[in-house]
Structure formats: C-alpha cells, structure tokens
C-alpha cells in the first residue's frame, strides 16, 4: 500500500530532478513556509476543539476558493514548455475533492455550533484570521521567491507577538 500523498508528490518531483531527500524536510523550508507549517500545527492541529474547527474552516474554504484550480492551470502551463511532463493527477484529484471539503466544513460548522462546541465566536473568528494570515505569509513568500525578490516583511501582528521565525 502506497503512502498516496507522498508518493504522488514524489511522482511530481521526479521530472524536476528531485527525490525523497529533496522534499518535505523542515531544513529545506523557507521562513515563510516554516511559519505556515508551524501555524498549521498550532491552529489546525490544536487540542482545543473550537480552534481546530476554525482553522480547518478557514483553510478548506480558502483552498476551495480557487487555489487548486490555479495550481492545476500553472502546472498545465509549465507542461506545455517541457518535454518531460510533470504528472498532475495529484493536483487535479485534489481540485475536484476540495469543493466537497468546503461543503463539508460548512455542514460541520453548523453542526459544531448547534452542539455548543464553538463557545466564543470572537475567538473562533480570530483563529480564522490567524490561519489565513499564515496562508498569506506562505504565498507572499512563494511569490517573492518566484520573482527572485527578498521575502516580504512579516505581518505587523507577527512582529508584535515576537514570533521566532521573523
């Protein structure tokens, strides 16, 4: 049995000359990527039910709002210029699946709210903002890297909280 997600990622990396040792290692992450990963761990994997629900809601709905479609379009554009094509089934699969995730998070949110699992609406919304801030840091970092520009400054909130990554 394959570890599907990582095996798919390895399949994508192979035409780019990358292998297992070149992927998924913290030592390879940029400051922006590590910040995103740390925020996923802090919020999405949080022990507090309401915090984890809020982070999931924010990330799933962000992804469903066009992330996967943009990613697939980008890989298709890259593949028009390459002799050795990058397999994109991982990305097309997730693109199709993501809308279902977003639909389910709405249903789950209603269910959680009705069950009284979201006890502080302001804290819930703040967690959503924090998760989306982490997404922004990640994508701004990727864009700066793509352009060969220095990474953007950390959002003021992160500087004020003295996050070690910045």
Secondary structure, 3 states (H helix, E strand, C coil): CCCHHHHHHHHHHHCCCCCHHHCCCHHHCCHHHHHHHHHHHHHHCCCCHHHHHHHHHHHHHHHHHHHHHHHHHHHHHHHHCCCCCCCCHHHHHHHHHHHHHHHHHHHHHHHHHHCCCCCCHHHHHHHHHHHHHHHHHHHHHHHHHHHCCCCCCCCHHHHHCCCCCC
